[in-house]
Amino acid sequence: MANQLHVELVSVEQKVWTGEAEMLVARTTEGELGVLPGHAPLLGQLAEPSQIRIKIEGGQTLAYDVAGGFLSVTETGVTVLAESATPAEASAR
């Protein structure tokens, strides 16, 4: 499935979310980063505080507030390793 991105969001306590996504957006110490299927391999440190947004099929976006950790992009997908990750409260933008 070249148009899907395999995403794993893992915290110290548990695997928070895993599945197929269209896109992942994260804020790293280098700035905001959007990851689409086929993205070049990358390792980034998450900014603190940060939020991970996962766009899944059907236009729905899942958002998680994360503290500490790293983002790893490989040929097989994206893994986010965070010290903590909790579902974000719905906020007005």
N, C-alpha and C positions, 0 to 999 in steps of 0.2 A: 504494500500500500504506500506508494510514493507520496500521496497527498495527505498522509497522516503522520503524526509525530508521536512516538511512544514516550510518555512522561511518567516519571516516578518522583513523588514528593515524599521525602523521608525525614522524620525528626528523630531525635535521640530516643524518644519513648516508643515510636511506632511508625509504620508505613501509613502516611496520611492519605495519599491519593495515588492511584496508578491507573493508567488507561491511555486511550488514543486521543490526540488533540490536533486541532488545525494549527495552533500557534501558542507559544508561551512567551510571556513578557515578565522580565525581572529587572530589578534595579541593582546593579553591581557598583563596586567602588569606582569603576570606569564610566558609569552612566547607565541609562536605561537601555535594555537589550531586548530585541524581539527575535525569537527563534522560530523558524519555519522548517518544514521537512527539507532535508538536504543541506542544512546549515553546516558550515565548516567546523571541525572539532575545535573545542574551546574549553578552557577552565577559567572560571571567574569567581571572585569573592563577592558575596552578597553585601550590599550596603546595610547599615543598621540605623533605624529600623527599615524594613523593606516589605514589599508586598509582591507575591507571585500571582500573576493572572494567567489562567489557562482557558483558552478559547476552545470549546468543544463543538462537535457537530450540532447544527441547528441554531448557531448563533449565541448559545448560552456561554457565559463566562463565569468561571469559578475563581474566587479570590481568597488568598490566604495571607495573613500577616505572619511574617517570619522574622526570627532574630538569629543573627549569626549564621555562618555556614558558607557553602560553596555551590556552584552550578557547574555541572559537567555536561558538555555536548559531545556525543560520539556519533559514529555512523548508525548506531542502533537507536538513538534517541537522546533524551535529556533526563539527567538525574539531578535533583536538588536535595542536598544534604544540609538540613538546618538544625540548629540547636533546639528551636521550638517552632511549631507551625500551627496556627489556629485559624478557623474560618473567619474571614474578615466580615465585619459588620457592614451592612448596606449603608453606603454613604452618598450624600449628594455631591456631585462633582461640579 
